Amino acid sequence: MVILVNRKKMLLIAVSLLVILTLTVGCCVYFNQTSAVNAVVDEGNKDFIKWVDFNASYEALDYAIKLDIKNHESNTPMNYIDLLAYITAKNGNNFSKFKTGQLDAVADQIKAGKTMEELSSNLKYYNYYHEAYTATLS
């Protein structure tokens, strides 16, 4: 009887060690592959946007989309993402005092023949907001 109990205990210990060894090797392989993939991603693209505060108000989003739709088939089409990025860069991402007239003024300048590149040339963060809004809204 003593021999049978010892064999059962030995078998249980052997199976337990095998499970622990398998889990340990599996975790090591997984974490090694994960760190290798992360290293490749980090080296390949270091200038991506990691965080953006999306503070655009409903009113601004709604009106920019309406301008986009209204002028879609005109001679001066407008992109709501361009309009939002412009207003965000112009207002410093603060929409507490936003008025639809601000977007109307930009739309009027575009209708007068100015391009968004010309309008945004002196706005430091226009490209940043344009990239962020393109990623989130398109």
Summary of the structure (lengths in Angstrom):
residues: 138
radius of gyration: 29.1
end to end distance: 73.2
largest distance: 99.2
contacts: 316
relative contact order: 0.11
helix: 70%
strand: 0%
